[in-house]
Amino acid sequence: MVAEIEYANLEGRYKYVGFDVDTTGRRLIDEILQIAAYTPDEQFSQHIMPLMNLNPGARQRHQVRVINVGNFRMLKCMKSYKVIKTKTEIATLMDLLCWLEKINDEKDGIILLYHEQSKLAPYMLIESMKRFNLFDRFNKIVKGFVNGYELCGDDQKGKGLKYLTLAQNYKVHADCLKMDVKESEEFEGNATVRAKLSFEICKLMSYEGEIKEQDEKEIYDAMNKFVSNKARPIDRELDELVEMEESITRQTDMRDIFLTYFSTSRFHRRRALDFRRALADQKHDSKTLQAIWDSEKREGIEKLVKGLESIKEEDHEELINILEHHYDPEQKPFKPVVRRENNGSGRGGQNIRRRGSQRMNNKENRGSRPNSGRRRSRTNSRRRMSGGSNMNPKTGNVQKDQEMINDCGDFLHSD
C-alpha cells in the first residue's frame, strides 16, 4: 500500500516552475499535444504533432484540430485559423529537459506546479519520459510536483475555490490580498495560460493572507517555505501511477457489467464510469464481485455498495440493481431508465416537428395567394400547347420561353 510507505520530505531551496500539458484525450493512452512551462523570467512552450487525431472533447477544449494538406498532417488553431509549428515528441522532451537544466540556477532541483483535479498532467509527462528512456535524466532535475487544486482545499484562505476556473481562482486570491487585477481574457484551453496561472496562484497563496513590501529574495523565501511542504516527491507520483494503471485494468474488467449503460445516452455512460471507478478504487473487479454474490447474494452486494464513499446514497439502489441483475442468472441485465419529457424531445424529434410545421406553413402560404391555382393551371396548359421540348432548363432563358407562349397564343386566336 502506498499509504504505508514513508517518503522523504523535500527540504532545500528549489526552483519553482508552473507547467501544464494539452492532450488528445483524458486517458493515459492518449498523447501530449503541447507542453508549457512558466517562470517570471523565462517560458517554454512547444506543440507536438500527435500520431492520432484529437477527440471531439479535446478539439473543443483546446480549439486545435488536425488537418491534412496533401500527404502531410498539420495542427491548425481554430481561433486564429493559422497552422501551428510542431515538433516530434522526443525532440520536445529533449528541449524541455535542456531548458529545465538551464534555469535550475544551482538550486537543489525543480518542483513543477500545476492545477488540475484529475492529476493527469504529471502522469502524462512521466509516461512520456519513460517511453523514450529519458526518465533518469528527468528525475535528476525534477524533484516533485505541487497541485494547486489540492492546496485550495486546505484550511488556507483558498478553501472553497476548487470549482472555479484558474482565472477566477487567481482573481479571488488577488482580491484577498487587496491587489488590483483586471479580468483575464486569456484562453484557458492553452497550456501556456494554465502554466502561468498555476504559478501565480501558488505564489499568492504563499503570502499567507497578507501582502507585504518584499524584495525578490524575500518573496522566494516565503514561496519556498510554503510550497516545499506541500510538494509530492517523484517516488510518490510513480507509486500512484502504478495504482492508477491497476485501477484502469480493473475498470476494463468490469465493462460487461455496465454494458447496457454504455449503449445508451452520454449521461448514463458517465454514470457507469463513476460506478465502475468507485468499485475499482476499492480493489474490486468482476471476480471479487462474483465471489461476494456467490457467498452472500444481495446482502453482500448491499453491504459493499453502502461502503462506497464516492457514491451518493440516492444512487446506492441503482448500483445494487445493476450488480444483482448481472450476477443473478434468472434476471435480465438492468437497463437504465431514459426519461423524456415528451415524444420527439431529442434533437431528431425537434427537427421532425420543425420540418413538419414548415411544410404546413408552406402549404398554407401557397393556398393563401389569390388566384394562384388559376394562374398555375393556365401556365401549365400553355406549356402543354407549346410542347415543352424547346425549353432550355440549363440557360433558364425566360424571354425565349415567353415569346414561344405568345406565338402559340397568336396561332390559336388567328381565326
C-alpha positions in Angstrom: 0.0 0.0 0.0 1.2 3.5 -0.9 -0.1 4.9 2.4 2.3 2.7 4.4 5.4 4.0 2.5 7.3 6.9 4.1 8.5 9.4 1.6 11.4 11.8 2.2 10.4 15.4 2.8 11.6 17.9 0.2 13.8 20.2 2.2 16.1 22.6 0.5 16.0 25.5 -1.9 14.2 24.7 -5.2 13.3 26.3 -8.4 9.5 26.6 -8.9 8.1 26.2 -12.4 4.5 26.3 -13.4 3.7 23.7 -16.1 0.8 22.1 -17.9 0.1 19.9 -20.9 -2.6 19.7 -23.6 -3.5 16.2 -24.6 -5.5 14.5 -27.4 -7.8 13.0 -24.7 -8.2 12.3 -21.0 -6.7 8.8 -20.8 -3.2 7.6 -20.1 -3.0 6.1 -23.6 -3.6 9.5 -25.2 -0.8 11.7 -26.5 0.6 15.0 -25.4 -0.3 17.8 -27.7 1.5 20.7 -26.1 4.0 21.2 -23.2 4.2 24.6 -21.5 6.3 25.8 -18.6 6.5 29.2 -16.9 8.7 31.2 -14.7 8.6 35.0 -14.3 11.9 35.3 -16.2 11.7 32.5 -18.8 9.0 30.5 -20.5 8.8 27.3 -22.5 6.1 26.2 -24.9 6.1 23.7 -27.8 3.3 21.9 -29.7 3.7 18.2 -30.6 2.4 16.6 -33.8 0.3 13.6 -32.4 0.0 10.3 -34.2 -3.8 10.2 -33.5 -6.4 12.8 -34.1 -7.9 14.8 -31.2 -11.2 13.5 -29.9 -14.2 15.9 -30.0 -13.8 16.9 -26.4 -10.1 17.8 -26.8 -10.8 19.8 -30.0 -13.4 21.8 -28.2 -11.2 22.3 -25.1 -8.0 23.3 -26.8 -9.5 24.8 -30.0 -7.0 22.9 -32.1 -7.5 20.2 -34.8 -5.5 18.1 -37.2 -5.8 18.9 -40.9 -4.5 17.0 -44.0 -2.7 19.0 -46.7 -1.8 16.6 -49.4 0.3 13.9 -47.8 1.1 16.0 -44.7 -0.7 16.3 -41.4 -0.7 19.6 -39.6 -2.1 21.3 -36.5 -4.4 24.2 -37.0 -5.7 26.7 -34.4 -9.5 27.0 -34.6 -9.3 30.5 -33.1 -6.8 32.2 -35.3 -7.1 29.8 -38.3 -3.3 29.5 -38.5 -1.1 26.5 -38.8 0.8 25.7 -35.6 4.5 24.9 -35.7 5.1 21.5 -34.2 7.9 19.1 -33.3 8.1 15.4 -32.6 7.5 14.2 -29.1 11.1 13.2 -28.3 12.5 16.4 -29.7 10.1 18.4 -27.5 11.0 16.4 -24.4 14.8 16.9 -25.1 14.2 20.6 -25.4 12.2 20.7 -22.2 15.0 18.9 -20.3 17.6 21.2 -21.6 15.5 24.2 -20.7 14.9 22.9 -17.1 18.6 22.2 -16.6 19.4 25.7 -17.8 17.0 27.5 -15.5 17.9 25.4 -12.4 20.2 28.1 -11.3 22.3 25.9 -9.0 19.3 25.1 -6.8 18.6 21.7 -5.2 16.2 20.8 -8.1 13.0 21.9 -9.7 9.4 21.5 -8.4 6.7 21.7 -11.0 3.5 23.5 -10.1 0.2 22.6 -11.8 -3.5 23.0 -11.1 -5.7 20.1 -12.0 -8.3 17.9 -10.4 -7.6 14.6 -12.2 -3.7 14.8 -11.8 -3.3 13.9 -15.4 -0.5 16.3 -16.3 2.3 14.8 -14.2 1.3 11.2 -15.1 1.3 12.0 -18.8 4.7 13.7 -18.6 6.3 10.8 -16.6 4.9 8.3 -19.1 6.3 10.2 -22.0 9.7 10.4 -20.3 9.7 6.6 -19.7 8.7 5.9 -23.3 11.8 7.5 -24.6 14.2 6.4 -21.8 14.5 9.9 -20.5 13.2 9.4 -17.0 16.5 9.1 -15.3 17.6 12.4 -16.6 14.2 13.9 -15.8 14.4 12.5 -12.2 17.8 14.1 -11.6 16.5 17.6 -12.2 12.8 17.4 -11.2 12.2 16.5 -7.5 8.5 16.7 -7.1 5.1 18.1 -8.1 2.7 20.5 -6.4 -1.0 20.5 -7.3 -2.6 23.9 -6.7 -6.1 22.3 -6.8 -5.3 20.4 -3.6 -3.9 23.5 -1.9 -7.3 25.2 -2.4 -8.9 22.6 -0.2 -6.6 23.3 2.7 -7.5 25.5 5.7 -5.9 28.4 3.9 -7.8 31.3 2.5 -8.2 29.2 -0.7 -10.8 27.0 0.9 -13.9 26.6 -1.4 -12.1 27.7 -4.6 -11.9 24.2 -6.1 -14.6 24.6 -8.6 -13.6 28.0 -10.0 -11.7 28.4 -13.2 -8.0 29.3 -12.9 -8.6 32.9 -13.8 -11.4 33.2 -11.2 -9.3 31.5 -8.6 -6.4 33.8 -9.2 -8.6 36.9 -9.0 -10.1 35.8 -5.7 -6.7 35.3 -4.2 -5.6 38.7 -5.5 -8.7 40.4 -4.1 -8.0 38.8 -0.7 -4.6 40.5 -0.8 -6.2 43.7 -1.9 -4.4 43.7 -5.3 -5.8 45.4 -8.3 -6.2 42.7 -11.0 -8.1 43.0 -14.2 -10.4 40.3 -15.6 -8.3 37.9 -17.6 -9.5 37.3 -21.2 -6.8 34.7 -22.0 -7.9 31.4 -23.3 -7.5 28.8 -20.6 -7.6 25.9 -23.1 -4.0 26.7 -23.9 -1.4 25.1 -21.7 0.7 28.2 -21.7 -2.0 30.2 -19.9 -2.7 27.5 -17.4 1.0 27.1 -16.6 1.3 30.8 -15.9 -1.8 30.9 -13.7 -0.8 27.8 -11.8 2.5 29.5 -10.8 0.8 32.8 -9.9 -1.8 31.1 -7.7 0.8 29.2 -5.7 2.8 32.5 -5.4 -0.2 34.4 -4.0 -1.1 31.6 -1.5 2.5 31.8 -0.1 1.7 35.3 1.2 -0.5 33.7 3.9 -3.2 36.2 3.7 -1.2 39.4 3.9 0.9 41.0 1.2 4.0 42.9 2.3 6.6 45.0 0.8 9.2 42.4 0.0 12.1 42.1 -2.5 12.6 39.2 -4.8 14.6 37.2 -2.3 12.0 37.5 0.5 9.2 36.6 -1.9 11.2 33.5 -2.9 11.8 32.5 0.7 8.1 32.7 1.5 7.2 30.7 -1.5 9.9 28.1 -0.8 8.7 27.7 2.8 5.0 27.3 1.7 5.3 25.2 -1.4 8.1 22.8 -0.5 6.0 21.5 2.5 3.2 20.7 0.0 5.3 19.1 -2.7 4.9 15.4 -3.6 8.1 13.5 -4.4 8.6 11.8 -7.7 8.6 8.4 -6.0 5.1 9.0 -4.6 3.9 10.0 -8.1 5.3 6.8 -9.5 3.5 4.7 -7.0 0.2 6.4 -7.6 0.8 6.0 -11.3 1.1 2.2 -10.8 -2.1 2.2 -8.8 -3.9 4.2 -11.5 -2.8 1.6 -14.1 -4.1 -1.2 -11.9 -7.3 0.6 -11.4 -7.8 1.1 -15.1 -7.2 -2.6 -15.6 -9.9 -3.4 -13.0 -12.3 -1.0 -14.6 -11.8 -2.6 -18.0 -12.5 -6.0 -16.5 -15.9 -4.7 -15.2 -17.1 -3.3 -18.6 -19.6 -6.2 -19.2 -21.4 -5.3 -16.0 -22.4 -1.9 -17.3 -22.8 -2.8 -20.9 -26.4 -1.6 -21.1 -25.4 1.8 -19.7 -22.6 2.2 -22.3 -25.0 1.6 -25.1 -27.4 4.4 -24.1 -27.1 8.1 -23.6 -23.9 10.1 -22.7 -25.4 10.8 -19.2 -25.7 7.1 -18.4 -22.3 6.3 -19.8 -20.8 8.9 -17.4 -22.8 7.3 -14.5 -21.4 3.9 -15.4 -17.9 5.3 -15.4 -18.4 6.7 -11.9 -19.8 3.5 -10.6 -17.0 1.4 -12.2 -14.3 3.8 -10.9 -15.7 3.7 -7.3 -15.6 -0.1 -7.3 -12.1 -0.3 -8.8 -10.8 2.2 -6.2 -11.8 -0.3 -3.6 -9.8 -3.1 -5.3 -12.9 -4.8 -6.8 -13.2 -6.4 -10.2 -15.6 -8.9 -11.8 -14.0 -11.9 -9.9 -14.3 -10.4 -6.4 -17.9 -9.2 -7.1 -18.7 -12.7 -8.3 -17.3 -14.2 -5.1 -19.3 -11.8 -3.0 -22.5 -12.7 -4.9 -21.8 -16.5 -4.5 -21.3 -16.2 -0.8 -23.8 -13.6 0.4 -26.1 -12.8 -2.6 -27.9 -9.4 -2.4 -26.9 -8.8 1.2 -23.2 -8.8 0.3 -23.8 -6.5 -2.6 -25.7 -4.1 -0.4 -23.0 -4.1 2.2 -20.4 -3.4 -0.4 -22.2 -0.6 -2.1 -23.1 1.2 1.1 -19.3 1.3 1.9 -18.5 3.3 -1.2 -18.0 6.8 0.0 -17.8 8.3 -3.5 -21.3 7.1 -4.4 -24.3 9.2 -3.2 -26.9 7.5 -1.0 -29.6 8.0 -3.6 -27.6 6.1 -6.2 -27.0 3.0 -4.0 -30.1 1.2 -5.0 -29.4 1.7 -8.7 -25.9 0.3 -8.4 -27.2 -2.7 -6.3 -29.8 -3.4 -9.0 -27.1 -3.3 -11.7 -24.9 -5.8 -9.9 -27.8 -8.1 -8.9 -29.2 -8.3 -12.4 -25.8 -9.1 -13.8 -24.8 -11.9 -11.4 -28.3 -13.4 -11.0 -28.8 -15.8 -14.0 -32.5 -15.7 -13.6 -32.7 -11.9 -14.2 -32.1 -9.9 -17.4 -29.5 -7.2 -17.5 -30.6 -4.0 -15.7 -31.4 -1.2 -18.2 -31.3 2.4 -17.3 -34.5 4.5 -17.4 -34.2 7.0 -20.2 -36.5 9.9 -19.2 -38.0 12.0 -22.0 -40.4 14.9 -21.3 -42.5 14.2 -24.4 -42.2 12.3 -27.7 -39.6 13.6 -30.0 -37.9 15.7 -27.3 -34.5 14.8 -28.7 -32.7 16.7 -31.5 -34.1 14.4 -34.1 -37.7 14.9 -32.9 -37.3 18.7 -32.9 -36.1 18.6 -36.5 -39.1 16.4 -37.5 -41.6 18.7 -35.8 -39.8 21.7 -37.3 -39.8 20.3 -40.8 -43.5 19.2 -40.5 -44.5 22.7 -39.4 -42.6 24.3 -42.2 -44.4 22.1 -44.7 -47.7 23.0 -43.3 -46.8 26.7 -43.3 -45.7 26.5 -46.9 -48.9 24.8 -47.9 -51.0 27.5 -46.1 -48.9 30.2 -47.6 -49.3 28.8 -51.1 -53.0 28.4 -50.7 -53.5 32.0 -49.4 -52.3 33.6 -52.6 -55.2 34.9 -54.6 -55.8 33.1 -58.0 -52.7 31.0 -57.5 -54.4 27.8 -58.7 -55.9 29.5 -61.8 -52.6 31.1 -62.7 -50.8 27.7 -62.3 -53.3 25.8 -64.5 -53.2 28.5 -67.2 -49.4 28.3 -67.3 -49.4 24.5 -67.5 -51.9 24.5 -70.3 -49.8 26.9 -72.3 -46.7 24.7 -71.7 -48.6 21.7 -72.9 -49.7 23.5 -76.0 -46.1 24.6 -76.7 -44.9 21.0 -76.4 -42.2 21.9 -73.8 -39.5 20.4 -75.9 -37.9 23.8 -76.7 -37.5 24.8 -73.1 -33.9 25.3 -72.1 -33.5 24.2 -68.5 -29.7 24.9 -68.4 -29.9 28.5 -69.5 -33.3 29.3 -68.0 -34.0 32.0 -70.7 -37.4 33.4 -69.6 -37.6 35.8 -72.6 -37.5 33.0 -75.2 -40.0 30.9 -73.3 -42.4 33.9 -73.1 -42.0 34.5 -76.9 -42.9 30.9 -77.6 -46.0 31.2 -75.4 -47.1 34.4 -77.2 -46.6 32.8 -80.7 -48.8 29.8 -79.6 -51.5 32.2 -78.4 -51.5 34.2 -81.7 -51.7 30.9 -83.6 -54.7 29.7 -81.6 -56.6 33.0 -82.0 -55.7 33.7 -85.6 -59.2 32.6 -86.8 
